[in-house]
Amino acid sequence: MLKSSAMKRSLLLTLYFLLFSFFLSGCLVKKVEKTAERPKIQETVNTVPVDKRPYSVLSFSDSGRFPVGRELKLEISDSKNATSIEYELEYQAGTLVQAGIGSINPKGEKLPLTRNILLGSCSAGGACSYNEDVKGGTLVLRFKGSDIGSLKGEWNFYEPKNDGKLASRDAKFQIEAPKLKNSYVLISQTFGLPKQVGGEVISGPYHLETTADKTGDMQLMMRLNEESASAVLWMWDGKELQKIPVEISGRNLTATISASGTYLVTK
């Protein structure tokens, strides 16, 4: 009995000693320090007026290396004395965010500067997979060593079996195009003007591109930055600017169009 009591006292003393040691060493109450979150750096973009920027546009690639609609082509009309141009095409594909990133050394390259960007990936062995359910995203161009700085715009991407109601990401350029339901369609903001135009730009420019052979008549609606009864709609087809008849109601401009191209409104 005495031996049992002595053992209990010994165990209790040992337990107290251990608890006291843990307390002193800070093991019982462990202070968790939260790692400070690194603040995101907000990039300064689009500081140069639109008429001073190099005309840059996204379209469907004609390289023939991949199925139609799976590769885009970036064209930049002028390097604006940049020592290098970085491009970053970010986009939503299903639930994932994908990106095509690269750089261009303008020295020794002919204008326009071009790069093909695959909406997918290829292995070292040559096997390629393509991103599905692509929705579009953003394009950033960084003109290193140039006064142009960084430019950023948005683009929307439609796959076949769409409903024919198509729009830019900011919804200020909308079309109803029944004949494009079974085609790939790309609607993007362009950087710069395809050609100098008189007046002030109050909507756009937006570039409409499709893999369809014929678009048919499409009903266009563009949202103006301000009301203007004298607003003029222009379309650049790659060769010349065309003036298109319009109807204006407040800040909404409507027109019937029938071709891919770059669209902008001036006053």
TORMI-987519 format. One line per 8 residues: number of its first residue (from 1); for each residue x, y, z of C-alpha. Coordinates in pm, whole numbers, plus 50000, padded with zeros to 5 digits. Layout:
REM residues N
NUM	X/Y/Z | ...
***
This chain:
REM residues 267
1	50000/50000/50000 | 50280/50240/50097 | 50469/50136/49787 | 50164/50211/49568 | 50117/50558/49721 | 50483/50638/49669 | 50456/50540/49302 | 50152/50763/49257
9	50330/51058/49416 | 50630/50994/49193 | 50413/50987/48881 | 50234/51307/48983 | 50561/51484/49049 | 50691/51373/48712 | 50375/51495/48537 | 50388/51833/48709
17	50753/51867/48616 | 50681/51795/48250 | 50386/52034/48237 | 50592/52307/48401 | 50877/52249/48154 | 50639/52268/47857 | 50489/52588/47992 | 50829/52752/48027
25	50939/52644/47680 | 50619/52781/47523 | 50506/52445/47391 | 50159/52465/47542 | 50077/52801/47386 | 50234/52824/47046 | 50224/53163/46884 | 50138/53139/46516
33	50270/53424/46308 | 50075/53490/45990 | 50284/53547/45686 | 50217/53894/45554 | 50045/53882/45214 | 50248/54041/44943 | 50045/54326/44792 | 49966/54289/44425
41	50143/54542/44206 | 49895/54733/43993 | 50044/54772/43648 | 50001/55110/43480 | 49853/55063/43133 | 49704/55259/42842 | 49860/55593/42933 | 49917/55690/42569
49	49620/55823/42364 | 49464/55566/42132 | 49573/55750/41817 | 49937/55731/41930 | 49941/55357/41998 | 50054/55102/41740 | 49764/54921/41578 | 49769/54573/41733
57	49506/54309/41673 | 49416/53947/41746 | 49287/53725/41468 | 49268/53356/41382 | 49600/53214/41268 | 49640/53095/40911 | 49957/52895/40980 | 49783/52567/40899
65	49968/52385/41179 | 49661/52331/41396 | 49284/52290/41345 | 49092/52606/41258 | 49010/52818/41562 | 49275/52661/41788 | 49551/52913/41723 | 49541/53293/41733
73	49767/53542/41558 | 49891/53859/41722 | 49988/54140/41483 | 50163/54462/41589 | 50195/54729/41322 | 50492/54917/41472 | 50746/54856/41750 | 50753/55227/41840
81	51130/55197/41902 | 51086/54934/42172 | 51392/54720/42242 | 51161/54427/42308 | 50787/54364/42330 | 50646/54124/42587 | 50302/53976/42527 | 50074/53800/42774
89	49752/53646/42649 | 49550/53529/42951 | 49218/53351/42911 | 48952/53140/43079 | 48920/52782/42957 | 48653/52597/43149 | 48735/52641/43517 | 49104/52709/43454
97	49298/53023/43367 | 49551/52965/43088 | 49809/53195/42931 | 50026/53232/42626 | 50339/53431/42713 | 50637/53536/42504 | 50848/53822/42377 | 50943/53977/42046
105	51277/54131/41954 | 51177/54384/41687 | 51530/54422/41554 | 51561/54245/41224 | 51192/54151/41199 | 50965/54279/40926 | 50650/54476/41004 | 50390/54392/41106
113	50540/54194/41392 | 50350/53866/41428 | 50330/53578/41670 | 50104/53273/41664 | 49963/53170/42003 | 49822/52820/42050 | 49515/52785/42271 | 49655/52465/42415
121	49991/52295/42451 | 50223/52052/42272 | 50459/51798/42426 | 50823/51754/42329 | 50715/51453/42127 | 50478/51663/41917 | 50146/51554/42069 | 49915/51854/42108
129	49606/51911/42319 | 49368/52203/42288 | 49190/52397/42559 | 48815/52350/42559 | 48539/52593/42654 | 48760/52897/42590 | 48580/53217/42692 | 48841/53486/42625
137	49033/53712/42859 | 49295/53985/42838 | 49596/54077/42629 | 49886/54281/42768 | 50168/54422/42555 | 50475/54574/42722 | 50685/54795/42497 | 51022/54790/42674
145	51233/55102/42623 | 50948/55287/42449 | 50724/55576/42552 | 50426/55352/42472 | 50469/55163/42799 | 50216/54885/42862 | 49886/54835/42679 | 49598/54617/42794
153	49275/54512/42629 | 49009/54242/42649 | 48885/53976/42408 | 48591/53738/42389 | 48598/53398/42223 | 48302/53196/42097 | 48312/52834/41988 | 48077/52666/41738
161	47721/52599/41859 | 47694/52947/42008 | 47357/53125/42001 | 47458/53392/41749 | 47432/53669/42008 | 47790/53786/42046 | 47957/54071/42235 | 48280/54222/42356
169	48372/54163/42720 | 48261/54515/42816 | 47932/54459/42624 | 47976/54788/42435 | 48001/54602/42104 | 47718/54356/42037 | 47604/54172/41727 | 47326/53935/41634
177	47472/53702/41374 | 47264/53389/41301 | 47509/53264/41037 | 47796/53256/41288 | 47632/53003/41520 | 47848/52719/41391 | 48175/52912/41366 | 48453/53034/41589
185	48419/53406/41661 | 48667/53646/41818 | 48578/53997/41938 | 48868/54198/42076 | 48968/54550/42167 | 49248/54666/41941 | 49541/54882/42050 | 49563/55188/41831
193	49383/55280/41511 | 49422/55093/41182 | 49437/55428/41004 | 49414/55787/41115 | 49060/55922/41105 | 48924/56270/41150 | 48744/56347/41473 | 48750/56202/41822
201	48699/55831/41886 | 48392/55781/42109 | 48358/55403/42080 | 48601/55126/41998 | 48802/55022/41819 | 48680/54662/41830 | 48790/54385/41597 | 48544/54121/41479
209	48691/53799/41339 | 48528/53470/41241 | 48620/53142/41076 | 48296/53149/40873 | 48331/53194/40497 | 48033/53429/40491 | 47885/53627/40778 | 47556/53731/40623
217	47390/54045/40752 | 47458/54113/41120 | 47284/54362/41346 | 47536/54573/41533 | 47489/54782/41847 | 47771/54998/41986 | 47755/55195/42309 | 47900/55544/42274
225	48107/55718/42543 | 47884/56021/42498 | 47580/56127/42298 | 47655/56255/41949 | 47402/56309/41672 | 47690/56331/41422 | 47858/56003/41519 | 48022/55816/41228
233	48080/55439/41215 | 48396/55325/41038 | 48504/54974/40937 | 48860/54880/40844 | 48873/54572/40620 | 49252/54551/40610 | 49284/54776/40308 | 49066/55081/40352
241	48825/55255/40589 | 48458/55230/40498 | 48181/55453/40629 | 47869/55261/40733 | 47515/55406/40763 | 47388/55415/41121 | 47094/55501/41342 | 47153/55677/41673
249	46937/55685/41984 | 47096/55855/42281 | 47425/55676/42339 | 47330/55368/42134 | 47440/55334/41774 | 47294/55060/41554 | 47382/54945/41204 | 47366/54650/40968
257	47712/54508/40891 | 47823/54215/40677 | 48195/54158/40722 | 48476/54096/40966 | 48697/54394/41042 | 48785/54664/41291 | 48497/54893/41393 | 48518/55235/41558
265	48298/55541/41601 | 48409/55904/41579 | 48234/56235/41624
***
